[in-house]
């Protein structure tokens, strides 16, 4: 699976951005698609996940109520709508794919990664 992420940029606090990640090379029917983020000096942290076949979603507590993960089956694309952005959301955001539905919040279990897209939220 090849993953291509896009949509990052610079936004003021309180603003919104939508990230996209398009997959190619394999059907996502047996995968969970997720977003992680990594700020300078920090580990790569789980943000959100969607079980592709069931369209069930999970979120980190820090983004719950502000971010929404969704998927477009026809386009093989996963989105991350980010609203009410805060400076602490500044990070490189990565999309990732894992086979199955276990260990979704742990980056080392993921099989495929996109290249990352930078989100900068100014105060």
CNS distance restraints for C-alpha pairs under 8 A (distance, minus, plus):
assign (resid   1 and name CA) (resid  23 and name CA) 6.41 0.50 0.50
assign (resid   1 and name CA) (resid  24 and name CA) 5.67 0.50 0.50
assign (resid   1 and name CA) (resid  25 and name CA) 4.91 0.50 0.50
assign (resid   1 and name CA) (resid  26 and name CA) 5.59 0.50 0.50
assign (resid   1 and name CA) (resid 112 and name CA) 6.59 0.50 0.50
assign (resid   2 and name CA) (resid  23 and name CA) 5.55 0.50 0.50
assign (resid   2 and name CA) (resid  24 and name CA) 5.21 0.50 0.50
assign (resid   2 and name CA) (resid  25 and name CA) 6.21 0.50 0.50
assign (resid   2 and name CA) (resid 112 and name CA) 7.28 0.50 0.50
assign (resid   2 and name CA) (resid 113 and name CA) 7.72 0.50 0.50
assign (resid   2 and name CA) (resid 114 and name CA) 7.21 0.50 0.50
assign (resid   3 and name CA) (resid  21 and name CA) 6.31 0.50 0.50
assign (resid   3 and name CA) (resid  22 and name CA) 5.68 0.50 0.50
assign (resid   3 and name CA) (resid  23 and name CA) 4.65 0.50 0.50
assign (resid   3 and name CA) (resid  24 and name CA) 6.66 0.50 0.50
assign (resid   3 and name CA) (resid  95 and name CA) 7.27 0.50 0.50
assign (resid   3 and name CA) (resid  96 and name CA) 7.44 0.50 0.50
assign (resid   3 and name CA) (resid 112 and name CA) 7.43 0.50 0.50
assign (resid   3 and name CA) (resid 113 and name CA) 6.31 0.50 0.50
assign (resid   3 and name CA) (resid 114 and name CA) 4.56 0.50 0.50
assign (resid   3 and name CA) (resid 115 and name CA) 7.52 0.50 0.50
assign (resid   4 and name CA) (resid  21 and name CA) 5.29 0.50 0.50
assign (resid   4 and name CA) (resid  22 and name CA) 5.27 0.50 0.50
assign (resid   4 and name CA) (resid  23 and name CA) 6.55 0.50 0.50
assign (resid   4 and name CA) (resid 114 and name CA) 5.41 0.50 0.50
assign (resid   4 and name CA) (resid 115 and name CA) 6.69 0.50 0.50
assign (resid   5 and name CA) (resid  19 and name CA) 7.17 0.50 0.50
assign (resid   5 and name CA) (resid  20 and name CA) 5.57 0.50 0.50
assign (resid   5 and name CA) (resid  21 and name CA) 4.18 0.50 0.50
assign (resid   5 and name CA) (resid  22 and name CA) 6.57 0.50 0.50
assign (resid   5 and name CA) (resid  94 and name CA) 7.25 0.50 0.50
assign (resid   5 and name CA) (resid  95 and name CA) 6.66 0.50 0.50
assign (resid   5 and name CA) (resid 114 and name CA) 5.93 0.50 0.50
assign (resid   5 and name CA) (resid 115 and name CA) 6.56 0.50 0.50
assign (resid   5 and name CA) (resid 116 and name CA) 6.30 0.50 0.50
assign (resid   5 and name CA) (resid 117 and name CA) 6.43 0.50 0.50
assign (resid   6 and name CA) (resid  19 and name CA) 5.78 0.50 0.50
assign (resid   6 and name CA) (resid  20 and name CA) 5.31 0.50 0.50
assign (resid   6 and name CA) (resid  21 and name CA) 6.40 0.50 0.50
assign (resid   6 and name CA) (resid 116 and name CA) 7.90 0.50 0.50
assign (resid   6 and name CA) (resid 117 and name CA) 6.00 0.50 0.50
assign (resid   7 and name CA) (resid  17 and name CA) 7.21 0.50 0.50
assign (resid   7 and name CA) (resid  18 and name CA) 5.98 0.50 0.50
assign (resid   7 and name CA) (resid  19 and name CA) 4.44 0.50 0.50
assign (resid   7 and name CA) (resid  20 and name CA) 6.06 0.50 0.50
assign (resid   7 and name CA) (resid 117 and name CA) 7.01 0.50 0.50
assign (resid   8 and name CA) (resid  17 and name CA) 7.16 0.50 0.50
assign (resid   8 and name CA) (resid  18 and name CA) 7.57 0.50 0.50
assign (resid   8 and name CA) (resid  19 and name CA) 6.29 0.50 0.50
assign (resid   8 and name CA) (resid  93 and name CA) 8.00 0.50 0.50
assign (resid   8 and name CA) (resid 117 and name CA) 5.24 0.50 0.50
assign (resid   8 and name CA) (resid 118 and name CA) 5.12 0.50 0.50
assign (resid   8 and name CA) (resid 119 and name CA) 4.85 0.50 0.50
assign (resid   8 and name CA) (resid 120 and name CA) 7.88 0.50 0.50
assign (resid   9 and name CA) (resid  17 and name CA) 7.83 0.50 0.50
assign (resid   9 and name CA) (resid 118 and name CA) 6.18 0.50 0.50
assign (resid   9 and name CA) (resid 119 and name CA) 5.03 0.50 0.50
assign (resid   9 and name CA) (resid 120 and name CA) 6.12 0.50 0.50
assign (resid  10 and name CA) (resid 119 and name CA) 6.14 0.50 0.50
assign (resid  10 and name CA) (resid 120 and name CA) 4.73 0.50 0.50
assign (resid  10 and name CA) (resid 121 and name CA) 5.93 0.50 0.50
assign (resid  10 and name CA) (resid 122 and name CA) 7.36 0.50 0.50
assign (resid  11 and name CA) (resid  15 and name CA) 6.07 0.50 0.50
assign (resid  11 and name CA) (resid  16 and name CA) 7.19 0.50 0.50
assign (resid  11 and name CA) (resid  17 and name CA) 7.64 0.50 0.50
assign (resid  11 and name CA) (resid 119 and name CA) 7.87 0.50 0.50
assign (resid  11 and name CA) (resid 120 and name CA) 6.32 0.50 0.50
assign (resid  11 and name CA) (resid 121 and name CA) 5.03 0.50 0.50
assign (resid  11 and name CA) (resid 122 and name CA) 6.28 0.50 0.50
assign (resid  12 and name CA) (resid  85 and name CA) 7.65 0.50 0.50
assign (resid  12 and name CA) (resid 121 and name CA) 5.36 0.50 0.50
assign (resid  12 and name CA) (resid 122 and name CA) 4.77 0.50 0.50
assign (resid  12 and name CA) (resid 123 and name CA) 6.20 0.50 0.50
assign (resid  13 and name CA) (resid  84 and name CA) 6.94 0.50 0.50
assign (resid  13 and name CA) (resid  85 and name CA) 5.31 0.50 0.50
assign (resid  13 and name CA) (resid  86 and name CA) 5.02 0.50 0.50
assign (resid  13 and name CA) (resid  87 and name CA) 6.24 0.50 0.50
assign (resid  13 and name CA) (resid 121 and name CA) 5.68 0.50 0.50
assign (resid  13 and name CA) (resid 122 and name CA) 5.67 0.50 0.50
assign (resid  13 and name CA) (resid 123 and name CA) 5.34 0.50 0.50
assign (resid  14 and name CA) (resid  83 and name CA) 7.06 0.50 0.50
assign (resid  14 and name CA) (resid  84 and name CA) 4.15 0.50 0.50
assign (resid  14 and name CA) (resid  85 and name CA) 4.87 0.50 0.50
assign (resid  14 and name CA) (resid  86 and name CA) 6.39 0.50 0.50
assign (resid  15 and name CA) (resid  83 and name CA) 6.16 0.50 0.50
assign (resid  15 and name CA) (resid  84 and name CA) 5.44 0.50 0.50
assign (resid  15 and name CA) (resid  85 and name CA) 5.51 0.50 0.50
assign (resid  16 and name CA) (resid  81 and name CA) 7.46 0.50 0.50
assign (resid  16 and name CA) (resid  82 and name CA) 5.39 0.50 0.50
assign (resid  16 and name CA) (resid  83 and name CA) 4.41 0.50 0.50
assign (resid  16 and name CA) (resid  84 and name CA) 6.19 0.50 0.50
assign (resid  16 and name CA) (resid  85 and name CA) 6.16 0.50 0.50
assign (resid  17 and name CA) (resid  81 and name CA) 6.17 0.50 0.50
assign (resid  17 and name CA) (resid  82 and name CA) 5.26 0.50 0.50
assign (resid  17 and name CA) (resid  83 and name CA) 6.77 0.50 0.50
assign (resid  18 and name CA) (resid  79 and name CA) 6.77 0.50 0.50
assign (resid  18 and name CA) (resid  80 and name CA) 5.54 0.50 0.50
assign (resid  18 and name CA) (resid  81 and name CA) 4.41 0.50 0.50
assign (resid  18 and name CA) (resid  82 and name CA) 5.91 0.50 0.50
assign (resid  19 and name CA) (resid  79 and name CA) 5.49 0.50 0.50
assign (resid  19 and name CA) (resid  80 and name CA) 4.97 0.50 0.50
assign (resid  19 and name CA) (resid  81 and name CA) 6.46 0.50 0.50
assign (resid  19 and name CA) (resid  82 and name CA) 7.94 0.50 0.50
assign (resid  20 and name CA) (resid  77 and name CA) 6.71 0.50 0.50
assign (resid  20 and name CA) (resid  78 and name CA) 5.83 0.50 0.50
assign (resid  20 and name CA) (resid  79 and name CA) 4.55 0.50 0.50
assign (resid  20 and name CA) (resid  80 and name CA) 6.52 0.50 0.50
assign (resid  21 and name CA) (resid  77 and name CA) 5.42 0.50 0.50
assign (resid  21 and name CA) (resid  78 and name CA) 5.23 0.50 0.50
assign (resid  21 and name CA) (resid  79 and name CA) 6.37 0.50 0.50
assign (resid  21 and name CA) (resid  95 and name CA) 6.40 0.50 0.50
assign (resid  21 and name CA) (resid 114 and name CA) 7.70 0.50 0.50
assign (resid  22 and name CA) (resid  75 and name CA) 7.37 0.50 0.50
assign (resid  22 and name CA) (resid  76 and name CA) 5.82 0.50 0.50
assign (resid  22 and name CA) (resid  77 and name CA) 4.26 0.50 0.50
assign (resid  22 and name CA) (resid  78 and name CA) 6.53 0.50 0.50
assign (resid  23 and name CA) (resid  28 and name CA) 7.97 0.50 0.50
assign (resid  23 and name CA) (resid  76 and name CA) 5.62 0.50 0.50
assign (resid  23 and name CA) (resid  77 and name CA) 6.16 0.50 0.50
assign (resid  24 and name CA) (resid  76 and name CA) 7.38 0.50 0.50
assign (resid  27 and name CA) (resid  76 and name CA) 7.81 0.50 0.50
assign (resid  28 and name CA) (resid  32 and name CA) 7.56 0.50 0.50
assign (resid  28 and name CA) (resid  52 and name CA) 6.48 0.50 0.50
assign (resid  28 and name CA) (resid  53 and name CA) 7.91 0.50 0.50
assign (resid  28 and name CA) (resid  76 and name CA) 7.29 0.50 0.50
assign (resid  29 and name CA) (resid  52 and name CA) 5.86 0.50 0.50
assign (resid  29 and name CA) (resid  53 and name CA) 5.31 0.50 0.50
assign (resid  30 and name CA) (resid  52 and name CA) 7.12 0.50 0.50
assign (resid  30 and name CA) (resid  53 and name CA) 6.84 0.50 0.50
assign (resid  30 and name CA) (resid  99 and name CA) 6.03 0.50 0.50
assign (resid  30 and name CA) (resid 100 and name CA) 5.95 0.50 0.50
assign (resid  31 and name CA) (resid  51 and name CA) 6.67 0.50 0.50
assign (resid  31 and name CA) (resid  52 and name CA) 6.04 0.50 0.50
assign (resid  31 and name CA) (resid  53 and name CA) 7.73 0.50 0.50
assign (resid  31 and name CA) (resid  97 and name CA) 6.27 0.50 0.50
assign (resid  31 and name CA) (resid  98 and name CA) 5.47 0.50 0.50
assign (resid  31 and name CA) (resid  99 and name CA) 4.45 0.50 0.50
assign (resid  31 and name CA) (resid 100 and name CA) 5.32 0.50 0.50
assign (resid  31 and name CA) (resid 101 and name CA) 7.36 0.50 0.50
assign (resid  32 and name CA) (resid  49 and name CA) 6.71 0.50 0.50
assign (resid  32 and name CA) (resid  50 and name CA) 5.66 0.50 0.50
assign (resid  32 and name CA) (resid  51 and name CA) 4.36 0.50 0.50
assign (resid  32 and name CA) (resid  52 and name CA) 5.45 0.50 0.50
assign (resid  32 and name CA) (resid  97 and name CA) 5.73 0.50 0.50
assign (resid  32 and name CA) (resid  98 and name CA) 5.34 0.50 0.50
assign (resid  32 and name CA) (resid  99 and name CA) 6.34 0.50 0.50
assign (resid  32 and name CA) (resid 100 and name CA) 6.24 0.50 0.50
assign (resid  32 and name CA) (resid 101 and name CA) 6.20 0.50 0.50
assign (resid  32 and name CA) (resid 104 and name CA) 7.75 0.50 0.50
assign (resid  33 and name CA) (resid  49 and name CA) 5.59 0.50 0.50
assign (resid  33 and name CA) (resid  50 and name CA) 5.43 0.50 0.50
assign (resid  33 and name CA) (resid  51 and name CA) 6.48 0.50 0.50
assign (resid  33 and name CA) (resid  52 and name CA) 6.75 0.50 0.50
assign (resid  33 and name CA) (resid  78 and name CA) 7.13 0.50 0.50
assign (resid  33 and name CA) (resid  95 and name CA) 7.14 0.50 0.50
assign (resid  33 and name CA) (resid  96 and name CA) 5.81 0.50 0.50
assign (resid  33 and name CA) (resid  97 and name CA) 4.69 0.50 0.50
assign (resid  33 and name CA) (resid  98 and name CA) 6.62 0.50 0.50
assign (resid  34 and name CA) (resid  46 and name CA) 7.81 0.50 0.50
assign (resid  34 and name CA) (resid  47 and name CA) 7.40 0.50 0.50
assign (resid  34 and name CA) (resid  48 and name CA) 5.51 0.50 0.50
assign (resid  34 and name CA) (resid  49 and name CA) 3.99 0.50 0.50
assign (resid  34 and name CA) (resid  50 and name CA) 6.29 0.50 0.50
assign (resid  34 and name CA) (resid  95 and name CA) 5.60 0.50 0.50
assign (resid  34 and name CA) (resid  96 and name CA) 5.25 0.50 0.50
assign (resid  34 and name CA) (resid  97 and name CA) 6.32 0.50 0.50
assign (resid  34 and name CA) (resid 104 and name CA) 7.78 0.50 0.50
assign (resid  35 and name CA) (resid  46 and name CA) 6.50 0.50 0.50
assign (resid  35 and name CA) (resid  47 and name CA) 5.39 0.50 0.50
assign (resid  35 and name CA) (resid  48 and name CA) 5.32 0.50 0.50
assign (resid  35 and name CA) (resid  49 and name CA) 6.35 0.50 0.50
assign (resid  35 and name CA) (resid  80 and name CA) 7.68 0.50 0.50
assign (resid  35 and name CA) (resid  93 and name CA) 6.72 0.50 0.50
assign (resid  35 and name CA) (resid  94 and name CA) 5.55 0.50 0.50
assign (resid  35 and name CA) (resid  95 and name CA) 4.48 0.50 0.50
assign (resid  35 and name CA) (resid  96 and name CA) 6.22 0.50 0.50
assign (resid  36 and name CA) (resid  44 and name CA) 6.27 0.50 0.50
assign (resid  36 and name CA) (resid  45 and name CA) 5.31 0.50 0.50
assign (resid  36 and name CA) (resid  46 and name CA) 4.48 0.50 0.50
assign (resid  36 and name CA) (resid  47 and name CA) 5.01 0.50 0.50
assign (resid  36 and name CA) (resid  48 and name CA) 7.12 0.50 0.50
assign (resid  36 and name CA) (resid  93 and name CA) 5.73 0.50 0.50
assign (resid  36 and name CA) (resid  94 and name CA) 5.15 0.50 0.50
assign (resid  36 and name CA) (resid  95 and name CA) 6.33 0.50 0.50
assign (resid  36 and name CA) (resid  96 and name CA) 7.54 0.50 0.50
assign (resid  36 and name CA) (resid 107 and name CA) 7.80 0.50 0.50
assign (resid  37 and name CA) (resid  44 and name CA) 5.44 0.50 0.50
assign (resid  37 and name CA) (resid  45 and name CA) 5.32 0.50 0.50
assign (resid  37 and name CA) (resid  46 and name CA) 6.63 0.50 0.50
assign (resid  37 and name CA) (resid  47 and name CA) 6.71 0.50 0.50
assign (resid  37 and name CA) (resid  91 and name CA) 5.80 0.50 0.50
assign (resid  37 and name CA) (resid  92 and name CA) 5.45 0.50 0.50
assign (resid  37 and name CA) (resid  93 and name CA) 4.28 0.50 0.50
assign (resid  37 and name CA) (resid  94 and name CA) 5.90 0.50 0.50
assign (resid  38 and name CA) (resid  42 and name CA) 6.09 0.50 0.50
assign (resid  38 and name CA) (resid  43 and name CA) 5.92 0.50 0.50
assign (resid  38 and name CA) (resid  44 and name CA) 4.45 0.50 0.50
assign (resid  38 and name CA) (resid  45 and name CA) 6.19 0.50 0.50
assign (resid  38 and name CA) (resid  91 and name CA) 5.19 0.50 0.50
assign (resid  38 and name CA) (resid  92 and name CA) 5.29 0.50 0.50
assign (resid  38 and name CA) (resid  93 and name CA) 6.55 0.50 0.50
assign (resid  39 and name CA) (resid  43 and name CA) 7.38 0.50 0.50
assign (resid  39 and name CA) (resid  44 and name CA) 7.61 0.50 0.50
assign (resid  39 and name CA) (resid  90 and name CA) 6.60 0.50 0.50
assign (resid  39 and name CA) (resid  91 and name CA) 4.27 0.50 0.50
assign (resid  39 and name CA) (resid  92 and name CA) 6.33 0.50 0.50
assign (resid  40 and name CA) (resid  91 and name CA) 7.25 0.50 0.50
assign (resid  44 and name CA) (resid 107 and name CA) 7.02 0.50 0.50
assign (resid  45 and name CA) (resid 105 and name CA) 7.87 0.50 0.50
assign (resid  45 and name CA) (resid 107 and name CA) 7.49 0.50 0.50
assign (resid  46 and name CA) (resid  59 and name CA) 7.97 0.50 0.50
assign (resid  46 and name CA) (resid  60 and name CA) 6.46 0.50 0.50
assign (resid  46 and name CA) (resid 105 and name CA) 5.32 0.50 0.50
assign (resid  46 and name CA) (resid 106 and name CA) 7.03 0.50 0.50
assign (resid  46 and name CA) (resid 107 and name CA) 7.26 0.50 0.50
assign (resid  47 and name CA) (resid  59 and name CA) 5.85 0.50 0.50
assign (resid  47 and name CA) (resid  60 and name CA) 5.13 0.50 0.50
assign (resid  47 and name CA) (resid  63 and name CA) 6.99 0.50 0.50
assign (resid  48 and name CA) (resid  57 and name CA) 7.19 0.50 0.50
assign (resid  48 and name CA) (resid  58 and name CA) 5.44 0.50 0.50
assign (resid  48 and name CA) (resid  59 and name CA) 4.33 0.50 0.50
assign (resid  48 and name CA) (resid  60 and name CA) 6.19 0.50 0.50
assign (resid  48 and name CA) (resid  68 and name CA) 7.94 0.50 0.50
assign (resid  48 and name CA) (resid  69 and name CA) 6.47 0.50 0.50
assign (resid  49 and name CA) (resid  57 and name CA) 5.50 0.50 0.50
assign (resid  49 and name CA) (resid  58 and name CA) 5.14 0.50 0.50
assign (resid  49 and name CA) (resid  59 and name CA) 6.60 0.50 0.50
assign (resid  49 and name CA) (resid  69 and name CA) 6.84 0.50 0.50
assign (resid  49 and name CA) (resid 104 and name CA) 7.18 0.50 0.50
assign (resid  50 and name CA) (resid  55 and name CA) 5.86 0.50 0.50
assign (resid  50 and name CA) (resid  56 and name CA) 5.43 0.50 0.50
assign (resid  50 and name CA) (resid  57 and name CA) 4.37 0.50 0.50
assign (resid  50 and name CA) (resid  58 and name CA) 6.51 0.50 0.50
assign (resid  50 and name CA) (resid  69 and name CA) 6.78 0.50 0.50
assign (resid  50 and name CA) (resid  70 and name CA) 6.98 0.50 0.50
assign (resid  50 and name CA) (resid  71 and name CA) 7.65 0.50 0.50
assign (resid  51 and name CA) (resid  55 and name CA) 5.23 0.50 0.50
assign (resid  51 and name CA) (resid  56 and name CA) 5.22 0.50 0.50
assign (resid  51 and name CA) (resid  57 and name CA) 6.47 0.50 0.50
assign (resid  51 and name CA) (resid 101 and name CA) 6.77 0.50 0.50
assign (resid  52 and name CA) (resid  56 and name CA) 7.50 0.50 0.50
assign (resid  52 and name CA) (resid  71 and name CA) 7.46 0.50 0.50
assign (resid  55 and name CA) (resid  70 and name CA) 7.91 0.50 0.50
assign (resid  55 and name CA) (resid  71 and name CA) 7.78 0.50 0.50
assign (resid  57 and name CA) (resid  69 and name CA) 7.05 0.50 0.50
assign (resid  59 and name CA) (resid  63 and name CA) 6.68 0.50 0.50
assign (resid  59 and name CA) (resid  64 and name CA) 5.76 0.50 0.50
assign (resid  60 and name CA) (resid  64 and name CA) 6.20 0.50 0.50
assign (resid  63 and name CA) (resid  67 and name CA) 5.57 0.50 0.50
assign (resid  66 and name CA) (resid  82 and name CA) 6.17 0.50 0.50
assign (resid  66 and name CA) (resid  83 and name CA) 5.16 0.50 0.50
assign (resid  66 and name CA) (resid  84 and name CA) 6.12 0.50 0.50
assign (resid  66 and name CA) (resid  85 and name CA) 7.70 0.50 0.50
assign (resid  67 and name CA) (resid  80 and name CA) 6.69 0.50 0.50
assign (resid  67 and name CA) (resid  81 and name CA) 5.48 0.50 0.50
assign (resid  67 and name CA) (resid  82 and name CA) 4.46 0.50 0.50
assign (resid  67 and name CA) (resid  83 and name CA) 5.97 0.50 0.50
assign (resid  68 and name CA) (resid  79 and name CA) 7.96 0.50 0.50
assign (resid  68 and name CA) (resid  80 and name CA) 5.66 0.50 0.50
assign (resid  68 and name CA) (resid  81 and name CA) 5.05 0.50 0.50
assign (resid  68 and name CA) (resid  82 and name CA) 6.61 0.50 0.50
assign (resid  69 and name CA) (resid  78 and name CA) 7.16 0.50 0.50
assign (resid  69 and name CA) (resid  79 and name CA) 5.60 0.50 0.50
assign (resid  69 and name CA) (resid  80 and name CA) 4.59 0.50 0.50
assign (resid  69 and name CA) (resid  81 and name CA) 6.38 0.50 0.50
assign (resid  70 and name CA) (resid  78 and name CA) 5.73 0.50 0.50
assign (resid  70 and name CA) (resid  79 and name CA) 5.23 0.50 0.50
assign (resid  70 and name CA) (resid  80 and name CA) 6.62 0.50 0.50
assign (resid  71 and name CA) (resid  76 and name CA) 7.42 0.50 0.50
assign (resid  71 and name CA) (resid  77 and name CA) 5.70 0.50 0.50
assign (resid  71 and name CA) (resid  78 and name CA) 4.22 0.50 0.50
assign (resid  71 and name CA) (resid  79 and name CA) 5.96 0.50 0.50
assign (resid  72 and name CA) (resid  76 and name CA) 5.84 0.50 0.50
assign (resid  72 and name CA) (resid  77 and name CA) 5.27 0.50 0.50
assign (resid  72 and name CA) (resid  78 and name CA) 6.30 0.50 0.50
assign (resid  73 and name CA) (resid  77 and name CA) 6.78 0.50 0.50
assign (resid  85 and name CA) (resid  89 and name CA) 6.49 0.50 0.50
assign (resid  85 and name CA) (resid 121 and name CA) 6.77 0.50 0.50
assign (resid  86 and name CA) (resid  90 and name CA) 7.60 0.50 0.50
assign (resid  86 and name CA) (resid 121 and name CA) 6.16 0.50 0.50
assign (resid  86 and name CA) (resid 122 and name CA) 7.82 0.50 0.50
assign (resid  86 and name CA) (resid 123 and name CA) 7.57 0.50 0.50
assign (resid  87 and name CA) (resid 120 and name CA) 7.39 0.50 0.50
assign (resid  87 and name CA) (resid 121 and name CA) 4.71 0.50 0.50
assign (resid  87 and name CA) (resid 122 and name CA) 5.71 0.50 0.50
assign (resid  87 and name CA) (resid 123 and name CA) 5.95 0.50 0.50
assign (resid  88 and name CA) (resid 121 and name CA) 7.58 0.50 0.50
assign (resid  89 and name CA) (resid 119 and name CA) 7.58 0.50 0.50
assign (resid  89 and name CA) (resid 120 and name CA) 7.52 0.50 0.50
assign (resid  89 and name CA) (resid 121 and name CA) 6.70 0.50 0.50
assign (resid  90 and name CA) (resid 118 and name CA) 7.76 0.50 0.50
assign (resid  90 and name CA) (resid 119 and name CA) 5.39 0.50 0.50
assign (resid  90 and name CA) (resid 120 and name CA) 4.61 0.50 0.50
assign (resid  90 and name CA) (resid 121 and name CA) 5.42 0.50 0.50
assign (resid  91 and name CA) (resid 118 and name CA) 6.02 0.50 0.50
assign (resid  91 and name CA) (resid 119 and name CA) 5.54 0.50 0.50
assign (resid  91 and name CA) (resid 120 and name CA) 6.64 0.50 0.50
assign (resid  92 and name CA) (resid 116 and name CA) 5.82 0.50 0.50
assign (resid  92 and name CA) (resid 117 and name CA) 5.36 0.50 0.50
assign (resid  92 and name CA) (resid 118 and name CA) 4.26 0.50 0.50
assign (resid  92 and name CA) (resid 119 and name CA) 6.01 0.50 0.50
assign (resid  93 and name CA) (resid 116 and name CA) 5.24 0.50 0.50
assign (resid  93 and name CA) (resid 117 and name CA) 5.22 0.50 0.50
assign (resid  93 and name CA) (resid 118 and name CA) 6.10 0.50 0.50
assign (resid  93 and name CA) (resid 119 and name CA) 6.98 0.50 0.50
assign (resid  94 and name CA) (resid 113 and name CA) 6.85 0.50 0.50
assign (resid  94 and name CA) (resid 114 and name CA) 5.82 0.50 0.50
assign (resid  94 and name CA) (resid 115 and name CA) 6.61 0.50 0.50
assign (resid  94 and name CA) (resid 116 and name CA) 4.38 0.50 0.50
assign (resid  94 and name CA) (resid 117 and name CA) 6.56 0.50 0.50
assign (resid  95 and name CA) (resid 113 and name CA) 5.94 0.50 0.50
assign (resid  95 and name CA) (resid 114 and name CA) 5.31 0.50 0.50
assign (resid  95 and name CA) (resid 115 and name CA) 7.96 0.50 0.50
assign (resid  95 and name CA) (resid 116 and name CA) 7.08 0.50 0.50
assign (resid  96 and name CA) (resid 110 and name CA) 6.59 0.50 0.50
assign (resid  96 and name CA) (resid 111 and name CA) 7.43 0.50 0.50
assign (resid  96 and name CA) (resid 112 and name CA) 5.46 0.50 0.50
assign (resid  96 and name CA) (resid 113 and name CA) 4.40 0.50 0.50
assign (resid  96 and name CA) (resid 114 and name CA) 6.15 0.50 0.50
assign (resid  97 and name CA) (resid 110 and name CA) 5.93 0.50 0.50
assign (resid  97 and name CA) (resid 111 and name CA) 5.90 0.50 0.50
assign (resid  97 and name CA) (resid 112 and name CA) 5.15 0.50 0.50
assign (resid  97 and name CA) (resid 113 and name CA) 6.61 0.50 0.50
assign (resid  98 and name CA) (resid 104 and name CA) 7.51 0.50 0.50
assign (resid  98 and name CA) (resid 109 and name CA) 7.06 0.50 0.50
assign (resid  98 and name CA) (resid 110 and name CA) 4.65 0.50 0.50
assign (resid  98 and name CA) (resid 111 and name CA) 5.22 0.50 0.50
assign (resid  98 and name CA) (resid 112 and name CA) 6.90 0.50 0.50
assign (resid  99 and name CA) (resid 110 and name CA) 7.66 0.50 0.50
assign (resid  99 and name CA) (resid 111 and name CA) 7.12 0.50 0.50
assign (resid 103 and name CA) (resid 109 and name CA) 6.71 0.50 0.50
assign (resid 104 and name CA) (resid 109 and name CA) 7.76 0.50 0.50
assign (resid 104 and name CA) (resid 110 and name CA) 7.99 0.50 0.50
assign (resid 106 and name CA) (resid 110 and name CA) 7.61 0.50 0.50
